[in-house]
């Protein structure tokens, strides 16, 4: 027994005190024995009232049953499921005196409005039970769930759930139900794929199957009503992923009543115009991982320049995909098909804007490899400084100020014509200030503003006098026309006395020149050893002329329609000043550090190089090959989960002509690139996935024979979702060398997963695993999930496909319920008060006698 409101007992003492006080004042007559009896009865009555307020309850067991019939109302279930549930409830009602309730939501019980969240349905159905009766739930469903975990919920209910299976929708419908493939696919091998479909009527259907967008099957099939499948042969193409797409349509070109023989020999009438209610389920896409040769993405502006490198890698059993910067994959899923990316002499400005961010995620979070080769458009000459690409590299594109490299003298020519007024001129001034801060202290800078005539803003001098130069730059104002030839000639005269080994002019303009022969002025500069580059702003600039001038001046031409980009372009031009960091003369290659990657006797001596781009090794990087004066030729380091390698000479043969004929050339590049690659097919780590509705159970296992030897530090999972968002999770061990994780894969599309195990020595990765979350899971025609329904019944202690009599006879443990004693206590208190009154009257009567 327990008290519902035990705090009410606090009233007991003051109530008894009040009874005692009133008794002393009212007992004027009567014998003492009767007075004491009346007082006792009165105290007992008050005590009973106080206990009634506390509401004491005692527990008793109830064998009374209650049945609730819950009907799955999702789209996949046939409409007559409600009728089946009502009929079963009626049968139970005839057998039982208790109320039988029917629970059926009016809309599909899923957040999307088109799915089956059976777990949520069980939770809602539980609210229909009374607390004082033994519950028994009868669940009418096809067992097809698209989210949640109904079996886990059934095991938590604490009462039996008996299951009545009903068929999925089967009227006026056809569609593809699934694609099956072997668990491991190998590149270049033949395999079998099984395409499954459903049709409510026998008919002729056109089935098309595509592998990586190439049709591998396209035939008309004759199908009976119900579920069917066909097996097709597929040669696994190259690549890390196999994309399979299949579609199905009724073959309306044939109208026939000819029979098709079934397994039982019965002829079935064909219908060439089968009706179809849901068109979304007539197509399906799946992605399967493929065990492939290592794939390298080789990016270059010219295929001819990397032909030797491409052939060398192919000879080392690598798959090489050569692309221009414009055709780089624009999402992480496509980029993840490659083990490494190799940039060969590509400037930052030539790369699509999104690519640099993708490269960072690909390397740091997916563990991909990045190899950057030099050339006249790379490192400092390619505008790498202060870019996200520079951040990833193990070398700095800027040569340190104490280097023996040539000093620079730069004149900035700024167009101050009327059209430059406003943001353009402000950005031009900001560019000059940025250039001032960017140059080394020993470099020289001069500034000329021009309209129809040149105007010296700041004389050529070292940037040690930076404060004065800064103030002079801010005095530029707009006004006048645009004439190039006098301005270019004035810049040449300013640079002529300079002793710098590099003298360069950068032009900023937005208009059309009024003079006819600026080419002559640039030709004079070339004869004086002065280089020339141009940056055009806006749509009115003569870009063709400026391109020609820059080419004649051994410089580069840039164009932008966004004024805010001018400072960035000026800095990129400053870092790529015509051969400032490029050294084109024979260089002996020296070994800076011995490494297992290049331990072969073939790599004891290297052919000389004819040039390289000067850089500086960053702290923490491994310098492998160097020049005589210690400049990096080959360096690498870890960046996040991946490896980045820098080779400061080129891969086109311009500076490596003696390397391309070196017998070890293919092996050298194969070893270097393989060192950058992620280990995506470790023999020590395996990943397994089991997809259940909107959840995927992931298991990462290490070789059980090597668990003790591996000395595992931690393990994790890298996930790439359909929106190209990357996330990482740390895993907890479930057994020795085994780790588990449940991932919610509710968003439609491909989910890529890769497990990793960090040991005391290295990082071991599993092969990639991919699951596809269907965009129309509820509409996909699937047979009754008998296995799920049986698990629901078993987990809860219920029956599978029982009759109403089986459910009624099923024994259930009684339910504990509490009965209140409040009414009984109040009745007894009333009786005691009546006795109290009788005792007092009897006492007075005896006293009078």
N, C-alpha and C positions, 0 to 999 in steps of 0.2 A: 504494500500500500504506500502511496505517496500523497503529499499535500500539493494541490495546484497553486494555492496562494498562502504559503506558510507565514507570510508577514502578518496575516490577520490575527495570529495568535498573540500578538503584542497587546491586543485589546483585552485579553483575558484578565490580567491582574487589576487594571482599573475598573473593569466591569464587576469583578467579585468584591472589590473594595466598596464600590457604590452599593451593592446588594447588602453588605454587612452594615453600612452606615444607615441605610433606610430601614433595616430590620430593627436596629436599636431604637430608633425614634418611633416606630409604629407598634412595637410590642408592649402595649400598655396592659392588656389583660391576657389571660390564658396561662395554662400550666406550662412549666419550663420544658417538659418532655415534648409536648406538642409544638412548642415554639421552635425548639431545636430541629425537629423533624421538618417543619415548614421551611426553615432557613436552608436546610440541606437540600431539599427538593428544588428550592429557588436557585441555589448556586449550581446545582447539577444542570438545570434548564438553561441558565446563562452560558455555562461551559459548552453545552451542546450547540447552542446558537453560534458561539464564536468558532467552534470547530466546523460548523456548516459553512461559515464564511470562508474558512480555509479550504473548502472543497476537497475533502479526502476522497481518494479513488483507490480501488483495488483491482488487480489484474486478473483476468480470466481468459482462457483459451477459447477461440471461436473456430468451429469447423464449417462455418457458413461460407460458401463459395460465391465468387462473382466473376462473370465472363465479359470480356470486351473483345469485339471483333474489329480489328483495324484493317482497313482496305487501302492498299497502295493506289494512289490516284495519279501517279506520274504518267507522262505521255506514252511511255513504252508499254504500259499495261493495257490490255483489251478493255473496252468500255463495259463488258459484262462482268468485270471483276466485282463491281458493287452488287450485282444481282447474286453472284456466287456467295459473297459475304453475307447478304441478307438471308439467303436460303439456309446457310449454315447457322446463323443466329436464330432463325425460326426453329430449326431442329433442336438446338440447345434449349430454347424456351419451352418446348414441349416436354423435355426431359427434366427440367429444373424448375423449381418454384421461384428461383431468384431472377432478378432482372438481368437481361442480356443486352448490353449496349453495343451500338455500331459506331465506330469512329472512322471518318473518312474526310480528309481535308478537301476543300473545294478547288484548290489550285495545286499544281505540282510543288511538292515540298522541297524546293531547292532555291538558292538565292538567285539563280539565273532565270527561274520561272519555267525551265525546260528540262530539269534534271531530276534525279532521284537521290534524295538525302535520307536514306532509310534509317540511319542512326537518329536523325532528328525526329523522324516519324515515331520511332519507339519511345523517345523521350516525351513527346507530346501525348502519346496514347496512355502513358502512365498516369497522367493527370485525371483520367476518367475513372480511376478506381477509388472506392471508399476505403478508408483506413482500417475499418473494423471487419473486413471480409477478406478471405483468402483469394488473391487475384490470379487470374489465368488469362493470358492474352492469346488470341487466335489471330495470326498475321496472314493476310491474303496478299500475295505479291509474286512477281516474276523473279525476284532476287537480283535484278539488275540495278546496281547503284553506281552513280557517277561521282559521288563525293561522300566523305565520311567513312566510318568503319562500323557497319551494323553488327558484325559478329562480336567485336569488342564490347559494344553497348549491350548486346544480349547477355553476355557473361556477367555484366555488372548489375542487371536488373534485380536479381534475387527472387524472381518468380518465373514459373514456366511459360515459355512461348511456343505454342504449337503452330505449325506452318501449313498453309494451304497453297500449293503452287498453282499459278494461273499463267496462261500463255502470254507471250508478248504480242504486240499488235501484228496482225497477219492479214489485214484486208486492204486491198487497193494499194499495195506497196511492193517495191523492190529496191534493193540497194546493196552495197558492198559492206560486208560485216568485218572483214579483217584481212591482213596479209601476214603470212608466217614465213620465216626464213631460218636457216641454221644459226646456232648461237655464235659460231665463228666463221667469218667469211674471209677468204684470202684472195688478194689481188691476182688477176689472171686465171683463176680457176673457175670451172663451171659449177653451178649450184642449182638447186631446185627451189622455186618459190611457190607457195600455195596461196591462191587467191580465193577467198570465201565470199559468197553472196547469198542473198535471199530473194525469193519472189513469191507473192501470194498466189500466182497462177502459173501454170506451165506455159512456156513461150520461148521465143528466140531472142537472144540478147547479144549486143555487141560489147565485148570486153577489150579494153585497151590498157596496156601496162607499159610504163616508161621507167627506164633505169638511167638516172642522171640526165633526164630530159630527152633521152633517145628511146624511141619506141622499140620494145623487144617482143611485144605480143599484140596482135590486133586481129581477132577472129570473132565470128558469130558462133555462139554456143546454144545448144538446145537444152533447156533446163526444166525439170519438174517443179511443181509447187513445193515450197519449203526451202530448206537450206541446201546449198550445193557448193562445190569447190572444184577448182581445176589446178593442175600442176604445170608450171612452165619452167623451161630451162633458161638460165641467165649466165652469161659470162661476166664475171666481176670486173668492172673497168678499173682503171687506175684511180687512186685517191684514197683518202682515209675514211671517207663516208660514202655509203651507197644510198642514194635517194630513190625510193620506189614510189611512183604515183600510178594509181589505177582508177579507171572510170568505167561506168556501166550505163548502157542505154538500151531501150527496147528497139529491136530490129524491125522498124515499121515498113521496110521495103519488101517484106514477104508476108503474104496473107494466105494462110493454109489451115486446113483442118486435118492434115495428115497426123497420124498417131506417132508417138514416140514410145518405144518399149521401155518400161520400167524394169527394175530388178525382178519383179514378180511376173513379168511378161504381160502386164496389163497396158493397153494403149491409153494414152492420155491426150485429150484434145489440146492442141496448141493454140495460143492466143498471141498474135503478133502486135496487138495494141493493148498491152498490159497497162492498167492504170497505176499511177504513182502519186502518192499524196505528198511525200517529202522529197524534194529534189536534192537537199543538202547532203543526203547520205549516198548519193550516186557516185561519189568520188572519195578517195582516201589517199593519204600521204603517210609514208613511214620512212625513217632513216635508220640505217644499220651501220655499225662500225666495221671497218675493213682492216685486216692486217695487211699493210701495204709496204712497199719499199719506201725508204725515207724520202719525203718530198721537200724540195727547196724552192722557194719563190725568189727568183732572180730578177731584180728590178734595174732597168737601164734605159737610157734615152735612145740607145742604138743597139739593135740585136747583133749587128756585125761586130761591135766592140767587145762583146762578151762571148763570142762564138767559141774561142779556145777554152774559156772557163766552163762553158756549158758542156762541151764535148768531154772535158776532163772529168766532170762530175758524173756524167752519164756512164763513162767507162768504169766508174767506181760503184755501180749499182745504185745510183741515186736517180730519182725522178725529178726533173728540173722543169719548172714552169717559168718561162721568160716573159715578162710583161713590161710595158712602159709605165711611167708613173700615173698616167691617166686611167689605167685599167687595174689599179690595185684593188683588191677586195674591200668593200665598204662596210663590212660587218665582221664581228669577232668570230662568228660561227664559220664563215668561209675562210677566214685567216687561220683558224685553228686546225685546218686540214694540213697545214705545212709545219714541219718540225723546225724549220729555220727560214729566216728572210735575209736576203743578201742585197744590199744597196751598192751598186757599182757606179761611182762618179755621178751622183744625183744631188742637185742643189735642193735646199729646203724649199725654195720658192717653186720648184717643179713638182713638189709633192702635193696632193690634194689636202685641203685644210684639215680634214678629219683624220688623215692617215697617221699623223704624229701621235695623236691621242690613242688610236688603236694600237700602234706599235708599243706604246708604253704599257697598256693593259695586256697585250699579247705576251710581252716579255715578263713583266713584274708579277702578273697574276695567273697567267696560263702557263708560264715557264717556257715559252718559246725562245728560240735563239735568234740573235740579230748580229749580222756581220756587215761591217761598213768598209768598203774599199775606196781608196783615194782616187785622185785625178784632178784636173783643172776646174771641176765643178763641185768639189767636196771639201769637207772640213772648213777652214777659214775662207777658202775660195768659193764655197757653196753656201755661205751664210749660216753655218751651224752655230756660231757663237750666240749665246743667250737664247737658244731655242730648246724645246723639249728633247730634241734629238741629241743636242750637246749634253744634256743632263744624263742621258743614258750611257754615253760613251765613256770608255776608260781613259781617254785622252782629252785634253783641252785644246780647242781649236786656236786659241790665242797663244802666240809665242811669248814667253816671259820677257820682261823688259831688259833683263841682263843677257839676252841671247846675242849671238854674233850675227844674227840675221840683218838684212838691210833695213835702214830707217826709212820713214815715209814722209813725203811732202805732198799735201793735198790742198787744192784750191776748190772751194765750193762756189759755183756760179748760180746765183739765185735770180730768177726772173721776177722783177718788181713792176711789171706792167699793170695797167688798170684792172685787167681780168683776174689778177692774183689777189686783189683786195679781199680782206676777210679771212675765212678759215684757211684758205690755201697758203697765204703769206704767213699766218700764225704757225701753221704746221711746218713751213719751210724754215722759219726761225727756230722752232723747236728741234728740227732735224739738225741744224747747225750746232745748237747747244749740245744735243746728244752726241754728235760726232766729236765735239770738243772734249766731252767727258770720256769718250770711248778710246781715243787715241792714246798711245803711250807718251810719256813725258818728253821723250827725245824726238817725237814726231813734230812736223811743222804743219800749221794750218793757216790758210788765208781765205778771205771771204770777199767776193765781188758781187754787187747787185747791178743788174742791167735792165735798161729799157731800150731806147734807141741808141744809147751810149752806155759804156760800162762805168760804174762808180765804185771805187775802192772803199770797202767797208772796214776791213781789217787787213793790215799788211801781213805778209807771210812771216811767221815766227813760230818758235817752239811753243807748245801748249803749256809750258811752265807759267806763262803769263796768262793763265786761263781767265782770271777775273776781268781783265781789261778786254779780252776778246769777247767775252760774254756780253759785256755792256755795249760793245760796238755792234754786235749782231742785233740787239734789240732796237737799234736806231733805224732799221730799214723800214721804209714806207712805200706804198704802191702809187703808180702813176706813170703814164707814157705808153709807148708801143713796145715791139719786140724785134730786136735785131741781133742775130747770133754771132756773125763773123767778127765784129769789133770786140765783143765780150770774150770769145774764145781766144782771140789774139792777145787781149790784155791778160788773161789768165796764163797764157804761155810765157809772156814777158815777166810775169810775177814769179813763175817757177824756174825761169832760165838760170838765175844765179845760184839756185839751191844746190847743195852738195849731196843731197839725199840720193841713195841709189834707186829709189822709186819715186817718181814724180807723176802725179795723177790729178785729173780734173773731173769733178762730178757736176753735171748740169741738172738744174731743176727748172722746168718750164711747163706752161700749160697752153701756149698759144702757137701761132703760125708765124714763122720768121718772115720779115719783109725783104731781107737781102737774098741774093741769088746764088752765092757761092760760099756757104760755110764749109763745104768739103775741103776747100783749099786751105783754110785755117787749120783744120784737123790734120791735113797732110803735112803741114809745117811742123805741127806738134810731134807727129810720128818721127820725122827726121831728127828732131831734137831729143828723142827718147822719152817723150811725155805721152802717157796713155790718157784715154778719154772715155767716160761713160755718161749715159743720159738717163734721167728719170722723168717721164712725162706724166702730167696730171690732167685728168678730164678727157672728154670725148673730142675736143677741138684740136688737140695737139697733133702735130704731124709725126705720127709714130713711125711711118715708113722712112722718113728722112732721118729721124733720130736713130733708128736701128742701123741705117747705113753709116751714120757718123760714128756710132759706137764700134761697129765692126771695123771701120777704117782706123779707128784710134786704139785698137787692140783692147777694147773694154767691153762692157755689157750694157744692154738696154733694158729698162724696166718701165712698166706702165701700170697705172692704177687710176680708177675713177673715184676712189675714196681718199680724201685728203688726210684722214687720220692714219693712213698706212704709210705716209711719206717718211716719218722718222725710222720706221722699221726697215724700209727699203734702203735708206741711206746707210744704216748700220750694216745691213747685209752687204752692200757695195763696199763699205769700208773694210769689212773682214775679207772680202774677195778681191782686194785691189790687185789687178793684173800681176799675178806671179809674186806677190809680196812674200807669201809663205811657201811658195813652190820653189824647190831647188832642182833644177834640171841639169844635172851633171852626174857622172858615174859615182856610185856609192857602194862601198863594201858592206856586206851584211855581217853583223856580228851577233853571236848568241849571248843574250843577257841573262837568261835563266834556263836551266835544263828542266824539261817537263816530260812526263810520260806520253803526252800527246805526240811529241816529235822526238821520241827517243831512238828511232830507227837509225842505223848507220847512214842511210840515204840523206839524213838531215844533219850531218856533221859539218858539211860545207854547203854554202848557198851561192848561187850565181850572183854577180853584181847587178845592181839596179841602176837605171839611167835617170832616175828622179823620184821624188816623193814630196809630200806636203808636210811642212814642219808643224809639229804639235808638241805638247808637253804632257807627260804621263801624270795622271791624277794620283793623289795619295790613296793607297789601298788597292791599286791595280797591279796586275802581274805583267811586267815588261819582259817579253819573250825574245824578240829580235830588236836590234838597235843599230844606229849608224856609228861611225867612228867617234863622233862628238856626243853620243848618248841620246840622240833623238829617237823617239819611238818609231819602229817599223811594224811591229806586231805586238799588241797588248790586249789583255782581256780582264774581265772581272764579272762578279755576280751583280745583277741588278734585280732586286726582288727575288722571284722564284726562278728567273732565267739567267742566261749568260749573254754578254755583249762583247763582241770582238772588233777591234779596229786594225786595219791593215792600211798604212798611210801611203803606200805606193798604189799603182793602179792594177786593174784586172783586164785591161784592154790590149796590152802588149806595147803600148807607147813607151812605158818605162820598164816593162818586164819582158822585153823581146827575147832576152837570153833565158828567162824562166820558162817561156812557152815551149822551148826545145829541150828543157831539162827533163831527163827521164822520170824524176821524182815529182814533177809538177802536178800530175793528177792525184798522187797520194798525199802531197802536202795539203792541197785544198780539201781533199776528202777528210783528212784528219782534223783540220782546223774547223771545218763546218760541222762535222760530227761532234766535236767538243762543245759546240754551242747548242746543239740540239737537246731538246728535252727527252728524257728517257721515257717514252710513252708506251713501251711494251715490255716492261720489266718482267723477268721470269720469276721474281721474288714476290711481287705484289699483284693480286687479282682483285677485280671489282665485279660484283654481281648485283643485279637489280631485279626487283619484283614489283611490277606496277599494279597497284590496286586503286582503281578509280582515280581520285585526285591526289593520291599519295603514292610515293615510291619508296619501298624499303631497300636500302643500300647496305651492302656488306662488303667490307674490305678485309682481305685475308692475306697473310704472309705465309710463305712456305713453312709448314709446321716443323719440318726437320731442321730449320735454320732459326727458329724463334730465339733460342738462347744465344746463338752466335751473332744475330743481328744487333742486339743491344738497342732496342727501339726506344727512342727518346719521346716522340709524339707522332700522332697521325692526324690527317685532316682530309678534307674534301673541298675541291674547287668546283663551283657550279656556274654555268653560263646559261641564263634563262632565255626564253624566246625574244625578249626585248634587248638582248646583248648586255644585260647587267651581270656583273661578276660578283660572286660572294664566296666567302670561304668560311668553313666551320671546323672547329676542333672536335675530334672524335674521342669518345671514351671507349676503353676496351670492353668487349663482351665476353672474351675468352682469351687464352694465351695466343697472341698474334692475330687476333680477330677484332674488328671494330664495326659497329653498326650505327645506322642513322636513318631516321624516317623523314623524308623530304616531301613537302606539300607542293605537288606539281599541278596546280589548279589552272594556271594560265595556258591557253591553247598554244601549241607549237612545239618545236624541239627543245629539249632540255639536255645539255651536254654536261657530263660529270667525269671527273678524274680524281682518283684517290692518290694519296701519297703517304709514305711512311718515312720519317726522318730517323736515321740511325746515328750512332756516334761518329760514323765515318762519312756518310753520304746521304743523298736524298733519292729514294726509290719511288718511281711513279708507276701506277697501274696503266693499263690501256684505257682509252676513253670509252665511256658508255653513254648511250643516247636513248632517251625515251621520248615519245611524241604524245603530247596531250591532245586528244581529238577536240576539234572545235564544235562537233555535233555529237557528243557521246550518247546522249539520250535518244537521238534519232537513229543511231546505228542499229540495224536489225540484228539482234542477237538472240540465241535460244534462251530458254529459261535457265537461270543460273542455279541448277539443282544443288551444286556443291555448296554455294553460299547459304541456301535455304536449309540444307541439312546441318550446316555448322551452327546456324542460329538456334535450331531446335536442340542440338546436342549441348551447346554452350549454356543454354538456359534451363535444361532439364525438361524440355517439352517434347512433343511428338511431331514427326514429319508426315504430312498428308493423312491425318487421322480422320475417322468418322466422328460425328457428334457424340455418339455413344462412347467412343474411346476417350474423348476429352472429358465427358461427364464422369466416367468411372475412374478416371485417373486420380490416384490418391495424392493429396497435398498435405504438407504439414500445417497444423492449425495456426491461426493468426492470434497473437496476443492483443487483447484490447482492455481498456480500463473502464470500469463502471463507477459512476459517482455515487457517494453516500449522502449527499446534501439533503435530499428530500426525506430520507429516513431519519436523519438527525433532527431535522426541523419538526417532524411528526412526533418524535420521542420527546423533544423539548416542550411541545405543546401539551403532551400528556402529563409531564412532570409539573408544569405550571398549574394544570387543573388539580392535581393531587395536592399542590401547595395551598391552593385556595381552600380545598376540603379540609386539610389538616388544621388550618388556622381557625376555621369556623367551628370545628369539632372541639378544639382547645378552649375557645371562649364559652361554649355551651357547658362543658364540664366544670369550668371555673364558676359559672353562675349557679350550678347545682351545689 
